[in-house]
Amino acid sequence: MLEAEVDSIIEEKQTRVIFDLSEVVTMDSAAIGTVVFCSKKLKNAGGGLRLASPPLLIARSLEQTKVNKIVPTFATVEEAAASFALPPNP
């Protein structure tokens, strides 16, 4: 379902997306895999994915799985949005 939403967003030529995780209470391995897959789709479309406001438990999961190294993660939605204006890291 999330992948279909991202496909729809890409079709609308919106390729910079932020997932606000502030209300997420759990993320299993399938959800984490979906986030990585969506990030790859957006990157291939010329954009990118940012994660914002993960609760402590979710932030730990993202760190343990190293997903935060693949998908940039920020404390706030505002910081995530501002990151799109920065040059990409090599």
PDB file of N, CA, C and O in Angstrom:
ATOM      1  N   MET A   1       0.826  -1.190   0.000  1.00  0.00           N
ATOM      2  CA  MET A   1       0.000   0.000   0.000  1.00  0.00           C
ATOM      3  C   MET A   1       0.879   1.265   0.000  1.00  0.00           C
ATOM      4  O   MET A   1       0.623   2.195  -0.765  1.00  0.00           O
ATOM      5  N   LEU A   2       1.886   1.298   0.836  1.00  0.00           N
ATOM      6  CA  LEU A   2       2.786   2.450   0.874  1.00  0.00           C
ATOM      7  C   LEU A   2       3.521   2.586  -0.455  1.00  0.00           C
ATOM      8  O   LEU A   2       3.696   3.692  -0.965  1.00  0.00           O
ATOM      9  N   GLU A   3       3.948   1.463  -1.007  1.00  0.00           N
ATOM     10  CA  GLU A   3       4.638   1.489  -2.295  1.00  0.00           C
ATOM     11  C   GLU A   3       3.732   2.049  -3.387  1.00  0.00           C
ATOM     12  O   GLU A   3       4.192   2.803  -4.245  1.00  0.00           O
ATOM     13  N   ALA A   4       2.458   1.689  -3.364  1.00  0.00           N
ATOM     14  CA  ALA A   4       1.506   2.193  -4.356  1.00  0.00           C
ATOM     15  C   ALA A   4       1.338   3.706  -4.211  1.00  0.00           C
ATOM     16  O   ALA A   4       1.214   4.416  -5.209  1.00  0.00           O
ATOM     17  N   GLU A   5       1.333   4.197  -2.978  1.00  0.00           N
ATOM     18  CA  GLU A   5       1.247   5.643  -2.749  1.00  0.00           C
ATOM     19  C   GLU A   5       2.459   6.352  -3.332  1.00  0.00           C
ATOM     20  O   GLU A   5       2.330   7.394  -3.973  1.00  0.00           O
ATOM     21  N   VAL A   6       3.631   5.785  -3.107  1.00  0.00           N
ATOM     22  CA  VAL A   6       4.859   6.381  -3.637  1.00  0.00           C
ATOM     23  C   VAL A   6       4.827   6.358  -5.168  1.00  0.00           C
ATOM     24  O   VAL A   6       5.213   7.335  -5.810  1.00  0.00           O
ATOM     25  N   ASP A   7       4.371   5.254  -5.750  1.00  0.00           N
ATOM     26  CA  ASP A   7       4.244   5.191  -7.218  1.00  0.00           C
ATOM     27  C   ASP A   7       3.328   6.302  -7.721  1.00  0.00           C
ATOM     28  O   ASP A   7       3.630   6.955  -8.720  1.00  0.00           O
ATOM     29  N   SER A   8       2.223   6.514  -7.036  1.00  0.00           N
ATOM     30  CA  SER A   8       1.266   7.558  -7.413  1.00  0.00           C
ATOM     31  C   SER A   8       1.895   8.947  -7.305  1.00  0.00           C
ATOM     32  O   SER A   8       1.702   9.796  -8.174  1.00  0.00           O
ATOM     33  N   ILE A   9       2.636   9.161  -6.245  1.00  0.00           N
ATOM     34  CA  ILE A   9       3.312  10.447  -6.039  1.00  0.00           C
ATOM     35  C   ILE A   9       4.332  10.688  -7.145  1.00  0.00           C
ATOM     36  O   ILE A   9       4.440  11.798  -7.666  1.00  0.00           O
ATOM     37  N   ILE A  10       5.075   9.650  -7.499  1.00  0.00           N
ATOM     38  CA  ILE A  10       6.070   9.775  -8.570  1.00  0.00           C
ATOM     39  C   ILE A  10       5.389  10.096  -9.895  1.00  0.00           C
ATOM     40  O   ILE A  10       5.886  10.919 -10.663  1.00  0.00           O
ATOM     41  N   GLU A  11       4.261   9.454 -10.168  1.00  0.00           N
ATOM     42  CA  GLU A  11       3.508   9.729 -11.399  1.00  0.00           C
ATOM     43  C   GLU A  11       3.079  11.194 -11.465  1.00  0.00           C
ATOM     44  O   GLU A  11       2.964  11.765 -12.549  1.00  0.00           O
ATOM     45  N   GLU A  12       2.844  11.794 -10.305  1.00  0.00           N
ATOM     46  CA  GLU A  12       2.455  13.208 -10.244  1.00  0.00           C
ATOM     47  C   GLU A  12       3.665  14.132 -10.262  1.00  0.00           C
ATOM     48  O   GLU A  12       3.538  15.338 -10.049  1.00  0.00           O
ATOM     49  N   LYS A  13       4.856  13.552 -10.521  1.00  0.00           N
ATOM     50  CA  LYS A  13       6.110  14.304 -10.623  1.00  0.00           C
ATOM     51  C   LYS A  13       6.542  14.910  -9.293  1.00  0.00           C
ATOM     52  O   LYS A  13       7.272  15.902  -9.267  1.00  0.00           O
ATOM     53  N   GLN A  14       6.096  14.319  -8.196  1.00  0.00           N
ATOM     54  CA  GLN A  14       6.543  14.721  -6.860  1.00  0.00           C
ATOM     55  C   GLN A  14       7.558  13.686  -6.411  1.00  0.00           C
ATOM     56  O   GLN A  14       7.188  12.550  -6.114  1.00  0.00           O
ATOM     57  N   THR A  15       8.820  14.054  -6.356  1.00  0.00           N
ATOM     58  CA  THR A  15       9.845  13.050  -6.058  1.00  0.00           C
ATOM     59  C   THR A  15      10.598  13.325  -4.761  1.00  0.00           C
ATOM     60  O   THR A  15      11.505  12.572  -4.406  1.00  0.00           O
ATOM     61  N   ARG A  16      10.246  14.365  -4.065  1.00  0.00           N
ATOM     62  CA  ARG A  16      10.838  14.650  -2.753  1.00  0.00           C
ATOM     63  C   ARG A  16       9.771  14.411  -1.699  1.00  0.00           C
ATOM     64  O   ARG A  16       8.795  15.155  -1.600  1.00  0.00           O
ATOM     65  N   VAL A  17       9.971  13.367  -0.918  1.00  0.00           N
ATOM     66  CA  VAL A  17       8.934  12.903  -0.001  1.00  0.00           C
ATOM     67  C   VAL A  17       9.500  12.794   1.409  1.00  0.00           C
ATOM     68  O   VAL A  17      10.647  12.397   1.611  1.00  0.00           O
ATOM     69  N   ILE A  18       8.664  13.158   2.377  1.00  0.00           N
ATOM     70  CA  ILE A  18       9.012  13.018   3.790  1.00  0.00           C
ATOM     71  C   ILE A  18       7.984  12.108   4.444  1.00  0.00           C
ATOM     72  O   ILE A  18       6.780  12.344   4.345  1.00  0.00           O
ATOM     73  N   PHE A  19       8.465  11.068   5.112  1.00  0.00           N
ATOM     74  CA  PHE A  19       7.594  10.225   5.932  1.00  0.00           C
ATOM     75  C   PHE A  19       7.701  10.735   7.361  1.00  0.00           C
ATOM     76  O   PHE A  19       8.757  10.636   7.986  1.00  0.00           O
ATOM     77  N   ASP A  20       6.601  11.282   7.878  1.00  0.00           N
ATOM     78  CA  ASP A  20       6.536  11.747   9.267  1.00  0.00           C
ATOM     79  C   ASP A  20       6.215  10.532  10.134  1.00  0.00           C
ATOM     80  O   ASP A  20       5.109   9.997  10.073  1.00  0.00           O
ATOM     81  N   LEU A  21       7.172  10.103  10.931  1.00  0.00           N
ATOM     82  CA  LEU A  21       7.023   8.891  11.734  1.00  0.00           C
ATOM     83  C   LEU A  21       6.543   9.159  13.158  1.00  0.00           C
ATOM     84  O   LEU A  21       6.534   8.250  13.988  1.00  0.00           O
ATOM     85  N   SER A  22       6.153  10.374  13.443  1.00  0.00           N
ATOM     86  CA  SER A  22       5.823  10.757  14.822  1.00  0.00           C
ATOM     87  C   SER A  22       4.719   9.909  15.450  1.00  0.00           C
ATOM     88  O   SER A  22       4.686   9.759  16.671  1.00  0.00           O
ATOM     89  N   GLU A  23       3.831   9.360  14.657  1.00  0.00           N
ATOM     90  CA  GLU A  23       2.726   8.555  15.201  1.00  0.00           C
ATOM     91  C   GLU A  23       2.956   7.049  15.058  1.00  0.00           C
ATOM     92  O   GLU A  23       2.086   6.253  15.414  1.00  0.00           O
ATOM     93  N   VAL A  24       4.106   6.659  14.546  1.00  0.00           N
ATOM     94  CA  VAL A  24       4.405   5.241  14.342  1.00  0.00           C
ATOM     95  C   VAL A  24       4.824   4.627  15.674  1.00  0.00           C
ATOM     96  O   VAL A  24       5.680   5.171  16.371  1.00  0.00           O
ATOM     97  N   VAL A  25       4.222   3.497  16.025  1.00  0.00           N
ATOM     98  CA  VAL A  25       4.552   2.860  17.296  1.00  0.00           C
ATOM     99  C   VAL A  25       5.418   1.620  17.118  1.00  0.00           C
ATOM    100  O   VAL A  25       6.091   1.204  18.061  1.00  0.00           O
ATOM    101  N   THR A  26       5.417   1.027  15.940  1.00  0.00           N
ATOM    102  CA  THR A  26       6.247  -0.142  15.690  1.00  0.00           C
ATOM    103  C   THR A  26       6.573  -0.245  14.198  1.00  0.00           C
ATOM    104  O   THR A  26       5.775   0.153  13.350  1.00  0.00           O
ATOM    105  N   MET A  27       7.748  -0.782  13.894  1.00  0.00           N
ATOM    106  CA  MET A  27       8.147  -1.034  12.506  1.00  0.00           C
ATOM    107  C   MET A  27       8.818  -2.399  12.467  1.00  0.00           C
ATOM    108  O   MET A  27       9.888  -2.590  13.046  1.00  0.00           O
ATOM    109  N   ASP A  28       8.185  -3.345  11.783  1.00  0.00           N
ATOM    110  CA  ASP A  28       8.820  -4.648  11.648  1.00  0.00           C
ATOM    111  C   ASP A  28       9.752  -4.643  10.440  1.00  0.00           C
ATOM    112  O   ASP A  28       9.878  -3.630   9.752  1.00  0.00           O
ATOM    113  N   SER A  29      10.393  -5.758  10.189  1.00  0.00           N
ATOM    114  CA  SER A  29      11.378  -5.823   9.104  1.00  0.00           C
ATOM    115  C   SER A  29      10.735  -5.566   7.743  1.00  0.00           C
ATOM    116  O   SER A  29      11.371  -4.996   6.857  1.00  0.00           O
ATOM    117  N   ALA A  30       9.496  -5.976   7.574  1.00  0.00           N
ATOM    118  CA  ALA A  30       8.810  -5.722   6.303  1.00  0.00           C
ATOM    119  C   ALA A  30       8.600  -4.228   6.092  1.00  0.00           C
ATOM    120  O   ALA A  30       8.780  -3.727   4.982  1.00  0.00           O
ATOM    121  N   ALA A  31       8.224  -3.518   7.141  1.00  0.00           N
ATOM    122  CA  ALA A  31       8.024  -2.067   7.036  1.00  0.00           C
ATOM    123  C   ALA A  31       9.347  -1.361   6.752  1.00  0.00           C
ATOM    124  O   ALA A  31       9.400  -0.435   5.944  1.00  0.00           O
ATOM    125  N   ILE A  32      10.395  -1.794   7.409  1.00  0.00           N
ATOM    126  CA  ILE A  32      11.710  -1.200   7.176  1.00  0.00           C
ATOM    127  C   ILE A  32      12.148  -1.454   5.734  1.00  0.00           C
ATOM    128  O   ILE A  32      12.687  -0.561   5.080  1.00  0.00           O
ATOM    129  N   GLY A  33      11.920  -2.660   5.243  1.00  0.00           N
ATOM    130  CA  GLY A  33      12.234  -2.982   3.849  1.00  0.00           C
ATOM    131  C   GLY A  33      11.452  -2.126   2.875  1.00  0.00           C
ATOM    132  O   GLY A  33      11.979  -1.706   1.845  1.00  0.00           O
ATOM    133  N   THR A  34      10.198  -1.866   3.197  1.00  0.00           N
ATOM    134  CA  THR A  34       9.364  -1.021   2.346  1.00  0.00           C
ATOM    135  C   THR A  34       9.903   0.401   2.304  1.00  0.00           C
ATOM    136  O   THR A  34       9.912   1.024   1.243  1.00  0.00           O
ATOM    137  N   VAL A  35      10.345   0.917   3.424  1.00  0.00           N
ATOM    138  CA  VAL A  35      10.925   2.265   3.473  1.00  0.00           C
ATOM    139  C   VAL A  35      12.149   2.335   2.561  1.00  0.00           C
ATOM    140  O   VAL A  35      12.295   3.284   1.790  1.00  0.00           O
ATOM    141  N   VAL A  36      13.017   1.345   2.645  1.00  0.00           N
ATOM    142  CA  VAL A  36      14.223   1.319   1.812  1.00  0.00           C
ATOM    143  C   VAL A  36      13.836   1.232   0.337  1.00  0.00           C
ATOM    144  O   VAL A  36      14.413   1.927  -0.499  1.00  0.00           O
ATOM    145  N   PHE A  37      12.863   0.379   0.017  1.00  0.00           N
ATOM    146  CA  PHE A  37      12.418   0.226  -1.369  1.00  0.00           C
ATOM    147  C   PHE A  37      11.824   1.530  -1.907  1.00  0.00           C
ATOM    148  O   PHE A  37      12.092   1.916  -3.045  1.00  0.00           O
ATOM    149  N   CYS A  38      11.024   2.199  -1.089  1.00  0.00           N
ATOM    150  CA  CYS A  38      10.438   3.478  -1.506  1.00  0.00           C
ATOM    151  C   CYS A  38      11.531   4.529  -1.722  1.00  0.00           C
ATOM    152  O   CYS A  38      11.459   5.326  -2.656  1.00  0.00           O
ATOM    153  N   SER A  39      12.528   4.520  -0.859  1.00  0.00           N
ATOM    154  CA  SER A  39      13.646   5.446  -1.012  1.00  0.00           C
ATOM    155  C   SER A  39      14.342   5.221  -2.346  1.00  0.00           C
ATOM    156  O   SER A  39      14.670   6.175  -3.052  1.00  0.00           O
ATOM    157  N   LYS A  40      14.566   3.968  -2.684  1.00  0.00           N
ATOM    158  CA  LYS A  40      15.234   3.631  -3.944  1.00  0.00           C
ATOM    159  C   LYS A  40      14.393   4.091  -5.135  1.00  0.00           C
ATOM    160  O   LYS A  40      14.931   4.639  -6.097  1.00  0.00           O
ATOM    161  N   LYS A  41      13.088   3.874  -5.077  1.00  0.00           N
ATOM    162  CA  LYS A  41      12.193   4.306  -6.159  1.00  0.00           C
ATOM    163  C   LYS A  41      12.271   5.820  -6.355  1.00  0.00           C
ATOM    164  O   LYS A  41      12.379   6.307  -7.480  1.00  0.00           O
ATOM    165  N   LEU A  42      12.217   6.546  -5.257  1.00  0.00           N
ATOM    166  CA  LEU A  42      12.259   8.010  -5.338  1.00  0.00           C
ATOM    167  C   LEU A  42      13.608   8.501  -5.842  1.00  0.00           C
ATOM    168  O   LEU A  42      13.673   9.447  -6.627  1.00  0.00           O
ATOM    169  N   LYS A  43      14.681   7.865  -5.397  1.00  0.00           N
ATOM    170  CA  LYS A  43      16.014   8.241  -5.857  1.00  0.00           C
ATOM    171  C   LYS A  43      16.140   7.987  -7.361  1.00  0.00           C
ATOM    172  O   LYS A  43      16.694   8.814  -8.086  1.00  0.00           O
ATOM    173  N   ASN A  44      15.631   6.852  -7.827  1.00  0.00           N
ATOM    174  CA  ASN A  44      15.667   6.524  -9.256  1.00  0.00           C
ATOM    175  C   ASN A  44      14.837   7.502 -10.087  1.00  0.00           C
ATOM    176  O   ASN A  44      15.100   7.693 -11.274  1.00  0.00           O
ATOM    177  N   ALA A  45      13.842   8.115  -9.463  1.00  0.00           N
ATOM    178  CA  ALA A  45      12.992   9.096 -10.153  1.00  0.00           C
ATOM    179  C   ALA A  45      13.592  10.499 -10.079  1.00  0.00           C
ATOM    180  O   ALA A  45      12.987  11.461 -10.554  1.00  0.00           O
ATOM    181  N   GLY A  46      14.780  10.617  -9.485  1.00  0.00           N
ATOM    182  CA  GLY A  46      15.448  11.907  -9.403  1.00  0.00           C
ATOM    183  C   GLY A  46      15.180  12.681  -8.130  1.00  0.00           C
ATOM    184  O   GLY A  46      15.531  13.857  -8.030  1.00  0.00           O
ATOM    185  N   GLY A  47      14.567  12.039  -7.165  1.00  0.00           N
ATOM    186  CA  GLY A  47      14.239  12.729  -5.914  1.00  0.00           C
ATOM    187  C   GLY A  47      14.863  12.050  -4.724  1.00  0.00           C
ATOM    188  O   GLY A  47      16.013  11.615  -4.771  1.00  0.00           O
ATOM    189  N   GLY A  48      14.099  11.962  -3.659  1.00  0.00           N
ATOM    190  CA  GLY A  48      14.611  11.323  -2.455  1.00  0.00           C
ATOM    191  C   GLY A  48      13.553  11.207  -1.387  1.00  0.00           C
ATOM    192  O   GLY A  48      12.485  11.813  -1.468  1.00  0.00           O
ATOM    193  N   LEU A  49      13.871  10.421  -0.391  1.00  0.00           N
ATOM    194  CA  LEU A  49      12.994  10.200   0.753  1.00  0.00           C
ATOM    195  C   LEU A  49      13.724  10.660   2.000  1.00  0.00           C
ATOM    196  O   LEU A  49      14.928  10.446   2.138  1.00  0.00           O
ATOM    197  N   ARG A  50      12.997  11.288   2.904  1.00  0.00           N
ATOM    198  CA  ARG A  50      13.507  11.660   4.217  1.00  0.00           C
ATOM    199  C   ARG A  50      12.537  11.114   5.260  1.00  0.00           C
ATOM    200  O   ARG A  50      11.328  11.069   5.033  1.00  0.00           O
ATOM    201  N   LEU A  51      13.073  10.704   6.394  1.00  0.00           N
ATOM    202  CA  LEU A  51      12.259  10.287   7.532  1.00  0.00           C
ATOM    203  C   LEU A  51      12.337  11.376   8.581  1.00  0.00           C
ATOM    204  O   LEU A  51      13.392  11.973   8.796  1.00  0.00           O
ATOM    205  N   ALA A  52      11.217  11.629   9.232  1.00  0.00           N
ATOM    206  CA  ALA A  52      11.173  12.705  10.222  1.00  0.00           C
ATOM    207  C   ALA A  52      10.454  12.256  11.484  1.00  0.00           C
ATOM    208  O   ALA A  52       9.525  11.449  11.445  1.00  0.00           O
ATOM    209  N   SER A  53      10.907  12.797  12.591  1.00  0.00           N
ATOM    210  CA  SER A  53      10.258  12.663  13.895  1.00  0.00           C
ATOM    211  C   SER A  53      10.042  11.226  14.363  1.00  0.00           C
ATOM    212  O   SER A  53       8.965  10.900  14.863  1.00  0.00           O
ATOM    213  N   PRO A  54      11.048  10.361  14.210  1.00  0.00           N
ATOM    214  CA  PRO A  54      10.808   8.997  14.697  1.00  0.00           C
ATOM    215  C   PRO A  54      10.818   8.950  16.227  1.00  0.00           C
ATOM    216  O   PRO A  54      11.703   9.530  16.856  1.00  0.00           O
ATOM    217  N   PRO A  55       9.844   8.268  16.826  1.00  0.00           N
ATOM    218  CA  PRO A  55       9.898   8.056  18.280  1.00  0.00           C
ATOM    219  C   PRO A  55      11.166   7.270  18.626  1.00  0.00           C
ATOM    220  O   PRO A  55      11.755   6.631  17.754  1.00  0.00           O
ATOM    221  N   LEU A  56      11.581   7.313  19.873  1.00  0.00           N
ATOM    222  CA  LEU A  56      12.843   6.709  20.304  1.00  0.00           C
ATOM    223  C   LEU A  56      12.968   5.246  19.876  1.00  0.00           C
ATOM    224  O   LEU A  56      14.013   4.847  19.363  1.00  0.00           O
ATOM    225  N   LEU A  57      11.940   4.454  20.074  1.00  0.00           N
ATOM    226  CA  LEU A  57      11.984   3.035  19.718  1.00  0.00           C
ATOM    227  C   LEU A  57      12.210   2.851  18.219  1.00  0.00           C
ATOM    228  O   LEU A  57      12.987   1.990  17.806  1.00  0.00           O
ATOM    229  N   ILE A  58      11.535   3.653  17.415  1.00  0.00           N
ATOM    230  CA  ILE A  58      11.681   3.569  15.958  1.00  0.00           C
ATOM    231  C   ILE A  58      13.072   4.055  15.551  1.00  0.00           C
ATOM    232  O   ILE A  58      13.711   3.451  14.689  1.00  0.00           O
ATOM    233  N   ALA A  59      13.538   5.127  16.158  1.00  0.00           N
ATOM    234  CA  ALA A  59      14.873   5.648  15.858  1.00  0.00           C
ATOM    235  C   ALA A  59      15.934   4.583  16.152  1.00  0.00           C
ATOM    236  O   ALA A  59      16.883   4.425  15.383  1.00  0.00           O
ATOM    237  N   ARG A  60      15.780   3.869  17.237  1.00  0.00           N
ATOM    238  CA  ARG A  60      16.726   2.795  17.575  1.00  0.00           C
ATOM    239  C   ARG A  60      16.706   1.694  16.521  1.00  0.00           C
ATOM    240  O   ARG A  60      17.758   1.202  16.112  1.00  0.00           O
ATOM    241  N   SER A  61      15.512   1.310  16.081  1.00  0.00           N
ATOM    242  CA  SER A  61      15.397   0.279  15.041  1.00  0.00           C
ATOM    243  C   SER A  61      16.076   0.732  13.750  1.00  0.00           C
ATOM    244  O   SER A  61      16.758  -0.054  13.092  1.00  0.00           O
ATOM    245  N   LEU A  62      15.887   1.996  13.395  1.00  0.00           N
ATOM    246  CA  LEU A  62      16.512   2.527  12.182  1.00  0.00           C
ATOM    247  C   LEU A  62      18.028   2.537  12.312  1.00  0.00           C
ATOM    248  O   LEU A  62      18.736   2.287  11.335  1.00  0.00           O
ATOM    249  N   GLU A  63      18.529   2.820  13.498  1.00  0.00           N
ATOM    250  CA  GLU A  63      19.981   2.811  13.731  1.00  0.00           C
ATOM    251  C   GLU A  63      20.528   1.383  13.717  1.00  0.00           C
ATOM    252  O   GLU A  63      21.559   1.115  13.100  1.00  0.00           O
ATOM    253  N   GLN A  64      19.843   0.479  14.391  1.00  0.00           N
ATOM    254  CA  GLN A  64      20.314  -0.909  14.468  1.00  0.00           C
ATOM    255  C   GLN A  64      20.354  -1.573  13.100  1.00  0.00           C
ATOM    256  O   GLN A  64      21.243  -2.379  12.825  1.00  0.00           O
ATOM    257  N   THR A  65      19.401  -1.241  12.244  1.00  0.00           N
ATOM    258  CA  THR A  65      19.342  -1.830  10.911  1.00  0.00           C
ATOM    259  C   THR A  65      20.146  -1.017   9.895  1.00  0.00           C
ATOM    260  O   THR A  65      20.263  -1.405   8.732  1.00  0.00           O
ATOM    261  N   LYS A  66      20.696   0.107  10.340  1.00  0.00           N
ATOM    262  CA  LYS A  66      21.487   1.021   9.502  1.00  0.00           C
ATOM    263  C   LYS A  66      20.660   1.692   8.403  1.00  0.00           C
ATOM    264  O   LYS A  66      21.217   2.248   7.456  1.00  0.00           O
ATOM    265  N   VAL A  67      19.356   1.642   8.526  1.00  0.00           N
ATOM    266  CA  VAL A  67      18.484   2.300   7.556  1.00  0.00           C
ATOM    267  C   VAL A  67      18.679   3.809   7.605  1.00  0.00           C
ATOM    268  O   VAL A  67      18.530   4.489   6.589  1.00  0.00           O
ATOM    269  N   ASN A  68      19.011   4.339   8.784  1.00  0.00           N
ATOM    270  CA  ASN A  68      19.242   5.782   8.902  1.00  0.00           C
ATOM    271  C   ASN A  68      20.456   6.226   8.086  1.00  0.00           C
ATOM    272  O   ASN A  68      20.626   7.420   7.840  1.00  0.00           O
ATOM    273  N   LYS A  69      21.302   5.282   7.665  1.00  0.00           N
ATOM    274  CA  LYS A  69      22.438   5.593   6.786  1.00  0.00           C
ATOM    275  C   LYS A  69      22.002   5.598   5.317  1.00  0.00           C
ATOM    276  O   LYS A  69      22.631   6.242   4.477  1.00  0.00           O
ATOM    277  N   ILE A  70      20.929   4.879   5.022  1.00  0.00           N
ATOM    278  CA  ILE A  70      20.406   4.780   3.656  1.00  0.00           C
ATOM    279  C   ILE A  70      19.374   5.878   3.397  1.00  0.00           C
ATOM    280  O   ILE A  70      19.384   6.525   2.350  1.00  0.00           O
ATOM    281  N   VAL A  71      18.488   6.071   4.369  1.00  0.00           N
ATOM    282  CA  VAL A  71      17.426   7.077   4.261  1.00  0.00           C
ATOM    283  C   VAL A  71      17.693   8.135   5.329  1.00  0.00           C
ATOM    284  O   VAL A  71      17.588   7.845   6.521  1.00  0.00           O
ATOM    285  N   PRO A  72      18.035   9.352   4.920  1.00  0.00           N
ATOM    286  CA  PRO A  72      18.318  10.396   5.917  1.00  0.00           C
ATOM    287  C   PRO A  72      17.151  10.582   6.884  1.00  0.00           C
ATOM    288  O   PRO A  72      15.990  10.652   6.482  1.00  0.00           O
ATOM    289  N   THR A  73      17.491  10.658   8.159  1.00  0.00           N
ATOM    290  CA  THR A  73      16.485  10.749   9.218  1.00  0.00           C
ATOM    291  C   THR A  73      16.733  12.020  10.023  1.00  0.00           C
ATOM    292  O   THR A  73      17.871  12.344  10.364  1.00  0.00           O
ATOM    293  N   PHE A  74      15.642  12.736  10.321  1.00  0.00           N
ATOM    294  CA  PHE A  74      15.739  14.033  10.989  1.00  0.00           C
ATOM    295  C   PHE A  74      14.787  14.100  12.178  1.00  0.00           C
ATOM    296  O   PHE A  74      13.784  13.387  12.229  1.00  0.00           O
ATOM    297  N   ALA A  75      15.115  14.963  13.127  1.00  0.00           N
ATOM    298  CA  ALA A  75      14.307  15.114  14.340  1.00  0.00           C
ATOM    299  C   ALA A  75      12.947  15.743  14.055  1.00  0.00           C
ATOM    300  O   ALA A  75      11.975  15.462  14.755  1.00  0.00           O
ATOM    301  N   THR A  76      12.874  16.598  13.025  1.00  0.00           N
ATOM    302  CA  THR A  76      11.608  17.276  12.715  1.00  0.00           C
ATOM    303  C   THR A  76      11.331  17.243  11.214  1.00  0.00           C
ATOM    304  O   THR A  76      12.233  17.024  10.405  1.00  0.00           O
ATOM    305  N   VAL A  77      10.094  17.459  10.868  1.00  0.00           N
ATOM    306  CA  VAL A  77       9.701  17.557   9.460  1.00  0.00           C
ATOM    307  C   VAL A  77      10.377  18.768   8.825  1.00  0.00           C
ATOM    308  O   VAL A  77      10.792  18.713   7.667  1.00  0.00           O
ATOM    309  N   GLU A  78      10.489  19.851   9.574  1.00  0.00           N
ATOM    310  CA  GLU A  78      11.116  21.066   9.056  1.00  0.00           C
ATOM    311  C   GLU A  78      12.581  20.823   8.681  1.00  0.00           C
ATOM    312  O   GLU A  78      13.048  21.288   7.641  1.00  0.00           O
ATOM    313  N   GLU A  79      13.296  20.091   9.535  1.00  0.00           N
ATOM    314  CA  GLU A  79      14.690  19.762   9.231  1.00  0.00           C
ATOM    315  C   GLU A  79      14.780  18.855   8.013  1.00  0.00           C
ATOM    316  O   GLU A  79      15.672  19.013   7.180  1.00  0.00           O
ATOM    317  N   ALA A  80      13.868  17.918   7.911  1.00  0.00           N
ATOM    318  CA  ALA A  80      13.858  17.013   6.753  1.00  0.00           C
ATOM    319  C   ALA A  80      13.605  17.794   5.468  1.00  0.00           C
ATOM    320  O   ALA A  80      14.260  17.555   4.453  1.00  0.00           O
ATOM    321  N   ALA A  81      12.660  18.721   5.511  1.00  0.00           N
ATOM    322  CA  ALA A  81      12.351  19.535   4.327  1.00  0.00           C
ATOM    323  C   ALA A  81      13.544  20.403   3.950  1.00  0.00           C
ATOM    324  O   ALA A  81      13.871  20.532   2.770  1.00  0.00           O
ATOM    325  N   ALA A  82      14.187  20.992   4.933  1.00  0.00           N
ATOM    326  CA  ALA A  82      15.347  21.853   4.667  1.00  0.00           C
ATOM    327  C   ALA A  82      16.485  21.060   4.044  1.00  0.00           C
ATOM    328  O   ALA A  82      17.270  21.608   3.271  1.00  0.00           O
ATOM    329  N   SER A  83      16.583  19.786   4.370  1.00  0.00           N
ATOM    330  CA  SER A  83      17.684  18.965   3.856  1.00  0.00           C
ATOM    331  C   SER A  83      17.613  18.803   2.335  1.00  0.00           C
ATOM    332  O   SER A  83      18.634  18.550   1.695  1.00  0.00           O
ATOM    333  N   PHE A  84      16.441  18.943   1.760  1.00  0.00           N
ATOM    334  CA  PHE A  84      16.318  18.828   0.318  1.00  0.00           C
ATOM    335  C   PHE A  84      17.022  19.980  -0.398  1.00  0.00           C
ATOM    336  O   PHE A  84      17.346  19.868  -1.581  1.00  0.00           O
ATOM    337  N   ALA A  85      17.259  21.075   0.304  1.00  0.00           N
ATOM    338  CA  ALA A  85      17.936  22.238  -0.299  1.00  0.00           C
ATOM    339  C   ALA A  85      19.451  22.099  -0.243  1.00  0.00           C
ATOM    340  O   ALA A  85      20.173  22.844  -0.906  1.00  0.00           O
ATOM    341  N   LEU A  86      19.933  21.139   0.554  1.00  0.00           N
ATOM    342  CA  LEU A  86      21.368  20.934   0.704  1.00  0.00           C
ATOM    343  C   LEU A  86      21.904  20.054  -0.422  1.00  0.00           C
ATOM    344  O   LEU A  86      21.177  19.218  -0.958  1.00  0.00           O
ATOM    345  N   PRO A  87      23.173  20.242  -0.780  1.00  0.00           N
ATOM    346  CA  PRO A  87      23.756  19.335  -1.780  1.00  0.00           C
ATOM    347  C   PRO A  87      23.847  17.925  -1.211  1.00  0.00           C
ATOM    348  O   PRO A  87      24.064  17.761  -0.011  1.00  0.00           O
ATOM    349  N   PRO A  88      23.685  16.900  -2.055  1.00  0.00           N
ATOM    350  CA  PRO A  88      23.736  15.524  -1.552  1.00  0.00           C
ATOM    351  C   PRO A  88      25.126  15.155  -1.052  1.00  0.00           C
ATOM    352  O   PRO A  88      26.135  15.670  -1.533  1.00  0.00           O
ATOM    353  N   ASN A  89      25.157  14.248  -0.072  1.00  0.00           N
ATOM    354  CA  ASN A  89      26.442  13.737   0.438  1.00  0.00           C
ATOM    355  C   ASN A  89      27.018  12.759  -0.581  1.00  0.00           C
ATOM    356  O   ASN A  89      26.277  11.980  -1.180  1.00  0.00           O
ATOM    357  N   PRO A  90      28.336  12.797  -0.780  1.00  0.00           N
ATOM    358  CA  PRO A  90      28.948  11.860  -1.743  1.00  0.00           C
ATOM    359  C   PRO A  90      28.914  10.427  -1.259  1.00  0.00           C
ATOM    360  O   PRO A  90      29.388   9.529  -1.955  1.00  0.00           O
TER     361      PRO A  90
END
